[in-house]
């Protein structure tokens, strides 16, 4: 299953900007990864 087919199942409307949705999801994942990484760094005892 590709990202486009997955997005099409979530948003069946053909006029919906699928690329914007994928960019938004990538942006959210980036923030989540950064928060986890920062939390991981703060838990290390240098």
C-alpha positions in Angstrom: 0.0 0.0 0.0 1.4 3.3 -1.1 0.9 6.7 0.6 -1.3 7.9 -2.1 -3.7 4.9 -2.0 -3.8 5.2 1.8 -4.6 8.9 1.6 -7.3 8.2 -1.0 -8.9 5.7 1.3 -9.0 8.3 4.2 -10.0 11.1 1.9 -12.1 9.7 -0.9 -12.8 13.1 -2.4 -10.7 13.4 -5.6 -10.4 17.2 -5.2 -8.6 16.8 -1.9 -4.9 17.9 -2.1 -3.3 14.6 -1.2 0.2 16.1 -1.4 -0.6 18.6 1.3 -2.0 15.8 3.5 1.3 13.8 3.1 3.4 16.9 3.9 1.2 17.6 7.0 1.6 14.0 8.2 5.4 14.1 7.6 5.5 17.4 9.5 3.7 15.9 12.5 6.0 12.8 12.4 9.0 15.1 12.4 7.8 17.0 15.5 7.0 13.7 17.3 10.5 12.4 16.5 12.1 15.6 17.6 10.2 15.6 20.9 11.1 12.0 21.6 14.8 12.7 20.7 14.9 15.8 23.0 13.3 13.8 25.8 15.8 11.0 25.3 18.7 13.5 25.5 17.4 15.1 28.7 17.2 11.7 30.4 20.8 10.9 29.8 23.1 11.6 32.7 26.3 13.1 31.2 
